Amino acid sequence: MRVLKVRAQFLAMNRALRVPAGAFLLQARDRGDDDPAVGVGFTCSKKVGNAVARNRAKRRLREIARLDLPALARPGWDYVLIGRAGTTAARDFAAMREDLRRAIDKAHSGKAQVGRPREPRR
């Protein structure tokens, strides 16, 4: 797995499939290139809390991705896990893992909603 770090990658994910899970929001996108690597990114806004709370939430998201994404992810896809205020840091860890499984299944089944369309530049 490769980690998404560049802002342009996250902006592309904003137009991807969006699946609300219990403790986070999953964005999933088929890159459509020949690279079989799976990309994964993590983010939390300031709504989640101060830096300590955001880092704790991201550590939990990274751990569920480390445990479950290798078995669930499709080659050539990128995934971003976005933390939610109050729930990402407080939710039971086993429940978060189940949320990830269900969210990925929903994204791959085509039942997820499509992200925001790209806005024209001014």
C-alpha positions as CSV (number, residue, x, y, z in Angstrom):
1,M,0.0,0.0,0.0
2,R,1.1,3.5,-0.7
3,V,0.2,6.5,1.4
4,L,-1.5,9.5,-0.3
5,K,0.3,12.6,0.8
6,V,-0.1,15.2,-2.0
7,R,-3.0,17.7,-1.9
8,A,-3.9,16.9,-5.6
9,Q,-4.5,13.3,-4.7
10,F,-6.9,14.3,-1.9
11,L,-8.7,16.7,-4.3
12,A,-9.2,13.9,-6.8
13,M,-10.6,11.8,-4.0
14,N,-13.1,14.5,-3.2
15,R,-14.9,13.6,-6.5
16,A,-14.8,9.9,-5.8
17,L,-17.3,7.6,-4.2
18,R,-18.4,8.6,-0.7
19,V,-19.5,6.0,1.8
20,P,-20.5,7.2,5.3
21,A,-19.5,4.7,7.9
22,G,-20.2,4.8,11.6
23,A,-17.0,6.4,12.8
24,F,-15.6,7.9,9.6
25,L,-16.3,8.7,6.0
26,L,-14.7,6.5,3.3
27,Q,-13.8,7.9,-0.1
28,A,-12.9,5.3,-2.7
29,R,-11.8,5.7,-6.3
30,D,-10.6,3.5,-9.1
31,R,-7.6,5.3,-10.5
32,G,-7.9,3.6,-13.9
33,D,-4.2,3.2,-14.4
34,D,-2.0,0.1,-14.7
35,D,-0.5,0.5,-11.3
36,P,-1.8,-2.3,-9.0
37,A,-0.8,-0.5,-5.8
38,V,-3.5,0.4,-3.3
39,G,-3.4,4.0,-2.1
40,V,-4.6,5.0,1.3
41,G,-4.9,8.4,3.0
42,F,-6.1,9.7,6.3
43,T,-7.4,13.1,7.3
44,C,-9.3,14.8,10.1
45,S,-10.5,18.4,10.1
46,K,-10.3,20.7,13.1
47,K,-13.9,19.8,13.9
48,V,-12.6,16.6,15.3
49,G,-10.8,18.5,18.0
50,N,-7.3,19.8,18.9
51,A,-4.1,18.3,17.5
52,V,-4.1,15.6,20.2
53,A,-7.6,14.5,19.3
54,R,-7.0,14.6,15.6
55,N,-3.8,12.6,15.9
56,R,-5.5,10.0,18.1
57,A,-8.3,9.6,15.5
58,K,-5.8,9.3,12.6
59,R,-3.8,6.6,14.5
60,R,-7.0,4.6,15.0
61,L,-7.9,5.0,11.3
62,R,-4.3,4.0,10.3
63,E,-4.5,0.9,12.4
64,I,-7.8,-0.4,11.0
65,A,-6.5,0.3,7.5
66,R,-3.3,-1.7,8.3
67,L,-5.3,-4.6,9.6
68,D,-8.1,-4.8,7.1
69,L,-7.3,-3.0,3.8
70,P,-4.8,-5.6,2.4
71,A,-7.6,-8.2,2.4
72,L,-10.4,-5.9,1.3
73,A,-8.9,-3.4,-1.1
74,R,-8.9,-3.8,-4.8
75,P,-5.7,-3.3,-6.8
76,G,-5.6,0.1,-8.6
77,W,-7.9,1.8,-6.1
78,D,-7.3,4.7,-3.7
79,Y,-9.1,5.0,-0.3
80,V,-9.3,7.9,2.1
81,L,-10.6,7.6,5.6
82,I,-11.9,10.9,7.1
83,G,-12.4,11.1,10.8
84,R,-15.6,12.4,12.4
85,A,-15.9,14.6,15.4
86,G,-16.6,12.7,18.6
87,T,-17.1,9.2,17.1
88,T,-13.7,8.3,15.5
89,A,-11.8,8.5,18.8
90,A,-14.6,7.1,21.0
91,R,-16.0,4.2,18.9
92,D,-15.2,0.6,19.8
93,F,-12.3,-0.6,17.8
94,A,-14.0,-3.8,16.6
95,A,-17.0,-1.8,15.5
96,M,-14.7,0.5,13.5
97,R,-13.2,-2.5,11.7
98,E,-16.7,-3.7,10.8
99,D,-17.6,-0.2,9.6
100,L,-14.6,-0.4,7.3
101,R,-15.6,-3.8,5.9
102,R,-19.2,-2.6,5.2
103,A,-18.1,0.7,3.7
104,I,-15.6,-1.0,1.3
105,D,-18.2,-3.6,0.3
106,K,-20.7,-0.8,-0.4
107,A,-18.2,1.2,-2.4
108,H,-17.3,-1.8,-4.6
109,S,-20.9,-2.8,-5.1
110,G,-21.8,0.5,-6.7
111,K,-24.2,1.6,-4.0
112,A,-22.2,4.5,-2.9
113,Q,-22.9,8.1,-3.7
114,V,-20.6,10.0,-6.1
115,G,-18.6,12.9,-4.6
116,R,-18.9,16.5,-5.5
117,P,-18.4,17.6,-9.1
118,R,-15.4,19.7,-9.9
119,E,-16.0,23.4,-9.7
120,P,-14.8,25.6,-12.5
121,R,-11.8,27.8,-11.7
122,R,-12.4,31.5,-11.5
